[in-house]
Amino acid sequence: MNQPEAKGLERRAAMATLLADRKDDLLVIPGLGSTCWDLAAAGDNDRNFYLWGAMGGAAMIGLGLALAQPDKRVLVVTGDGEMLMGMGALATIGIQQPPNLAIVVFDNGHYGETGMQPSHTYNGGVDLLAVAKGCGIGTCLDVSDASALAGLADRLRTADGTLFARVAIASGEAPRVLPERDGVVLKSRFRAAIGV
């Protein structure tokens, strides 16, 4: 069955926009797969904590980091498939309300890591924005164009408070840019970067 191509922003460019003028205190946790490669393509940084094989865990790792490092801004950028797998994390984030945590979901309506099958968000099936709002996250943004993306990037640099954003992403595939894979190296360099 052929499905219409999802409309949305180009994923790699969206990541670059979010990280333009990155402040030294911004810690970034990408989800599994595409967001990990997009973060590496935007520029490797010791304050990036790449997850390899931790599907569903990015938001909770971000929450733990935000609670442990309250003086630093934490940005989780993950895909719709991973957020669907870890939706319970939104309930805990909604209860905790760490003022330094932002969750950004790149939603292309497909499970990119398993063959591009339509995800539960395809054609409005599951509304992640409504889920985040229902979990008590006060600032929830739906981003579908370049202007709104630029506004989100500004908020990430200046805003204080828990934030959830769904970014509509086209389902195209960019060439992979693979970051470091060694978990011990990633852990050690990230810990050194945050002074632990």
Buried (B, 14 or more C-beta within 10 A) or exposed (E): EEEEEBEBBBBBBBBBBBBEEBEEEBBBBBBBBBBBBBBBBBEEBBBBBBBBEBBBBBBBBBBBBBEEBEEBBBBBBBBBBBBBBBBEBBBEBBEBEBEBBBBBBBBBBBBBBEEBEBBBBBEEEBBBBEBBBEBBBEBBBBBBEEEBBBBBBEBBEEBEBBBBBBBBBBBEEBEEBEBEEEEEEBEEBBEEBBEE
